[in-house]
Amino acid sequence: MNALGKRLRARREELGLSIRDLERLTGIDNSLILRMEQGAIANPAPEKLSRVAEALGLDLADVYALAGYSAPRQLPAFTPYLRTKYRDLPQRAVRELERTFTEVAKRHGYRPEGPAPGEDEGPERMGGKR
């Protein structure tokens, strides 16, 4: 936790933010932020880490790794991604996008639920040849 705390504090100071500034940005009590920076919290809540990472412009996967949390190895399928990324879209628009994506994916021979593990990591996906 010491590495996480040092990284959070360094980034906060780099941005010229006080702990109270970060409290205002995240809605997290300043005493909790201070304890995170001191490494005094063994398992900070992922949701709180997410808010701090976003406010500080840090990559969430990096922050989770420093906290000892495992990061997912694959991207989510289209529907969960869409609903998370664009949660303010009306439900009608979300359903329309899901239908359209499913139709386009099937027309091009892709499974709408996403690639199988490792399927999207080959050199041909990166512009290379096998």
TALIN-V722474 format. One record per residue. N is the residue number from 1. RES is the residue in one small letter. PHI is phi in whole degrees, 0 to 359 (999 if undefined). D_FIRST is the distance of its C-alpha to the first C-alpha in whole Angstrom. Layout:
BEGIN
N,RES,PHI,D_FIRST ; N,RES,PHI,D_FIRST
END
This chain:
BEGIN
1,m,999,0 ; 2,n,298,4 ; 3,a,296,5 ; 4,l,297,5 ; 5,g,302,6 ; 6,k,297,9 ; 7,r,293,10 ; 8,l,297,11 ; 9,r,294,12 ; 10,a,301,14 ; 11,r,292,15 ; 12,r,300,17 ; 13,e,292,18 ; 14,e,302,20 ; 15,l,275,21 ; 16,g,73,23 ; 17,l,260,21 ; 18,s,274,21 ; 19,i,297,18 ; 20,r,293,21 ; 21,d,299,22 ; 22,l,295,19 ; 23,e,300,20 ; 24,r,296,23 ; 25,l,289,22 ; 26,t,255,20 ; 27,g,78,22 ; 28,i,260,18 ; 29,d,307,19 ; 30,n,299,18 ; 31,s,292,16 ; 32,l,290,14 ; 33,i,299,13 ; 34,l,299,13 ; 35,r,293,10 ; 36,m,298,8 ; 37,e,296,9 ; 38,q,278,8 ; 39,g,75,5 ; 40,a,275,8 ; 41,i,251,8 ; 42,a,293,7 ; 43,n,227,8 ; 44,p,297,9 ; 45,a,299,13 ; 46,p,305,14 ; 47,e,296,16 ; 48,k,290,15 ; 49,l,300,12 ; 50,s,298,16 ; 51,r,294,17 ; 52,v,293,15 ; 53,a,302,15 ; 54,e,297,19 ; 55,a,296,19 ; 56,l,268,18 ; 57,g,69,19 ; 58,l,260,16 ; 59,d,291,17 ; 60,l,299,15 ; 61,a,299,15 ; 62,d,294,13 ; 63,v,296,11 ; 64,y,298,11 ; 65,a,297,10 ; 66,l,296,7 ; 67,a,279,6 ; 68,g,88,8 ; 69,y,270,11 ; 70,s,280,14 ; 71,a,260,16 ; 72,p,298,20 ; 73,r,267,22 ; 74,q,231,25 ; 75,l,284,26 ; 76,p,289,28 ; 77,a,294,31 ; 78,f,302,33 ; 79,t,299,34 ; 80,p,297,30 ; 81,y,298,29 ; 82,l,302,33 ; 83,r,292,32 ; 84,t,279,28 ; 85,k,292,29 ; 86,y,241,32 ; 87,r,293,32 ; 88,d,272,34 ; 89,l,293,37 ; 90,p,298,40 ; 91,q,303,40 ; 92,r,299,43 ; 93,a,293,42 ; 94,v,298,39 ; 95,r,298,42 ; 96,e,296,44 ; 97,l,296,41 ; 98,e,299,40 ; 99,r,298,44 ; 100,t,297,44 ; 101,f,299,41 ; 102,t,300,43 ; 103,e,297,46 ; 104,v,295,45 ; 105,a,299,43 ; 106,k,295,45 ; 107,r,298,48 ; 108,h,257,46 ; 109,g,80,45 ; 110,y,258,42 ; 111,r,277,40 ; 112,p,301,39 ; 113,e,283,36 ; 114,g,105,35 ; 115,p,289,35 ; 116,a,290,34 ; 117,p,307,31 ; 118,g,85,31 ; 119,e,293,35 ; 120,d,263,33 ; 121,e,251,32 ; 122,g,287,35 ; 123,p,299,37 ; 124,e,294,39 ; 125,r,284,37 ; 126,m,261,35 ; 127,g,91,39 ; 128,g,263,40 ; 129,k,237,42 ; 130,r,273,42
END
